[in-house]
Amino acid sequence: MSNPQGAASRKSSGDVRRRLTDGGRVWAVYEHLTLTGIASLIFDCGEGFRRIRPFPAHWTLLSDVALRELCHAPVNRIALEGAPRQEPGDIAGSG
């Protein structure tokens, strides 16, 4: 499953705001707001996804190069209790 919370929550969190091509993959990039109000920037390639938290409020204005760097940067990711921690370069759901 490539959607972090399922299809219904993806629709409720907004449309895909950007598409980014990187290394042969096309990433749909969008914001996701959980039921608890925590915002994440999601990079979804269909095979898996990357969740970035925190992320810059102006991410829609970033160049493709800067957005790619954000996708791959070792940033502060919040690990949920019981969930495996995502390391830079890993794609959740592709294991």
Secondary structure, DSSP 4 states (H G I P E B T S, - for coil): --SSS-HHHHHHT----EEEEETTEEEEEEEEE-TT--EEEEEE-SS-EEEESS--TTGGGS-HHHHHHHHHS---PPPPTTSPPPPTT--BT--
